Amino acid sequence: MDRVTRKRIWDYLEGFMQGLVNKYDPDVVKNEVLKKEFFSEKRGEYKPFHMALIPEGFLRIQSFFRSFSTSLGQGVFEYIAKIIAEDSGL
């Protein structure tokens, strides 16, 4: 893989990670938003024990990793494959 392709992939991943970090920043994700995440009637999720036992920061981290894993499988890998294919002339 050439240097240009690696740079494109690196820049994409860097932007992707920064977007997730910003999304879960304590200044962005207020307590009300976090509570909605763990008490979602629409999704049938009620996690009162999570909210009572796990510190807010850890809940934010757990949500971050769940979002991270989902996003990797639903777009990131495909986009990286597209970059590689484009740069290899396919």
Protein Blocks (a to p, Z undefined) as FASTA:
>chain_A
ZZklmmmmmmmmmmmmmmmmmmmgmklmgfklmmmmmmcfknopacfklmmmmcfklmmm
mmmmmmmmmmmmnommmmmmmmmmmmnoZZ
